[in-house]
């Protein structure tokens, strides 16, 4: 997974693969040799599914952290550009900055 392109479809595919893997493991030991032996494949399948999901969560957490850093940088750039443009408008015409003026159709 990792990187851009991580989507709900990707998560659904991982979850489906985990479920299919768990089903396969459980079907391997269908004979009953006591409750402990029957539960073992299910427990192993659950542990494997949890491991896959934990990895997916870690990867998604990294994606979210990276995206938040990008959002922070872009937010600072937009604020800087807005301030620069407001200064340019006040220096150029001495009027009210365009952002504070009412649109002509009002």
SELUM-772995 format. One record per residue (C-alpha): x, y, z. Coordinates in steps of 0.25 Angstrom, whole numbers. Example, Ala and Ser with C-alpha at 12.3 -4.5 7.8 and 13.67 -1.06 7.14 Angstrom:
BEGIN
[r [49, -18, 31]]
[r [55, -4, 29]]
***
This chain:
BEGIN
[r [0, 0, 0]]
[r [7, 13, 4]]
[r [7, 26, -3]]
[r [-4, 33, -10]]
[r [-15, 25, -16]]
[r [-18, 19, -3]]
[r [-33, 18, -3]]
[r [-45, 11, 3]]
[r [-45, 1, -9]]
[r [-30, -3, -4]]
[r [-35, -5, 10]]
[r [-46, -13, 6]]
[r [-37, -22, -3]]
[r [-28, -24, 9]]
[r [-39, -27, 18]]
[r [-45, -37, 8]]
[r [-31, -44, 7]]
[r [-30, -45, 22]]
[r [-44, -51, 23]]
[r [-41, -61, 11]]
[r [-28, -65, 18]]
[r [-35, -67, 31]]
[r [-45, -76, 24]]
[r [-35, -84, 17]]
[r [-27, -87, 30]]
[r [-40, -90, 38]]
[r [-44, -100, 27]]
[r [-31, -108, 28]]
[r [-34, -113, 41]]
[r [-49, -117, 41]]
[r [-47, -129, 49]]
[r [-50, -128, 64]]
[r [-39, -133, 73]]
[r [-44, -125, 85]]
[r [-48, -110, 86]]
[r [-33, -106, 87]]
[r [-30, -112, 74]]
[r [-42, -106, 67]]
[r [-39, -92, 73]]
[r [-25, -92, 69]]
[r [-26, -89, 54]]
[r [-37, -79, 57]]
[r [-28, -72, 67]]
[r [-16, -72, 57]]
[r [-25, -67, 46]]
[r [-29, -56, 55]]
[r [-15, -52, 59]]
[r [-11, -52, 45]]
[r [-23, -43, 41]]
[r [-20, -34, 53]]
[r [-5, -33, 48]]
[r [-9, -29, 34]]
[r [-19, -19, 39]]
[r [-9, -13, 48]]
[r [1, -11, 37]]
[r [-10, -5, 29]]
[r [-13, 5, 40]]
[r [2, 8, 42]]
[r [3, 11, 27]]
[r [-10, 20, 27]]
[r [-5, 27, 39]]
[r [8, 31, 32]]
[r [0, 36, 20]]
[r [-9, 44, 29]]
[r [3, 50, 36]]
[r [10, 53, 22]]
[r [-3, 60, 17]]
[r [-4, 68, 30]]
[r [10, 73, 28]]
[r [7, 77, 13]]
[r [-6, 84, 18]]
[r [2, 92, 28]]
[r [12, 97, 18]]
[r [1, 100, 8]]
[r [-7, 108, 18]]
[r [5, 116, 22]]
[r [8, 119, 7]]
[r [-7, 123, 4]]
[r [-6, 133, 17]]
[r [7, 139, 12]]
[r [1, 141, -2]]
[r [-11, 147, 3]]
[r [-4, 157, 12]]
[r [6, 160, 0]]
[r [-6, 163, -9]]
[r [-13, 171, 2]]
[r [0, 180, 3]]
[r [1, 181, -12]]
[r [-13, 186, -13]]
[r [-12, 196, -2]]
[r [1, 202, -7]]
[r [-4, 202, -22]]
[r [-17, 210, -20]]
[r [-18, 214, -6]]
[r [-33, 208, -6]]
[r [-39, 197, 2]]
[r [-33, 184, -1]]
[r [-41, 176, -12]]
[r [-43, 165, -2]]
[r [-51, 175, 7]]
[r [-59, 181, -4]]
[r [-73, 177, -7]]
[r [-75, 170, -21]]
[r [-81, 179, -32]]
[r [-94, 172, -32]]
[r [-98, 176, -18]]
***
